[in-house]
């Protein structure tokens, strides 16, 4: 498996999380779909430093840049956008990763 095919598979799996209550075996027992924050950033993980993890943003179509903890807060409160994935596959223009 190439890095790109792995990334596309992960993206596809994460994109399906919003419909998890209808696609998972647990079905209706899932009362809140998982929140997802998936930027196109090779440094976006909690192994690196806080700036790389918590200052990475994704800008949804027609929206403002969102950070990981904003998505977590939205998911936890049941408001706003609980799922945001990088979608600009060629340009990655919707993801900002700190230098």
Buried (B, 14 or more C-beta within 10 A) or exposed (E): EEEEEEBEEEBEEBBBBBEBBEEBEEEEEBEEBEBBBBBBBEBBEEEBEEEBBBBBBBBBEEEEBBBBEBBEBBBEEEEEBBBBBBBEEEEBEBBBBBE
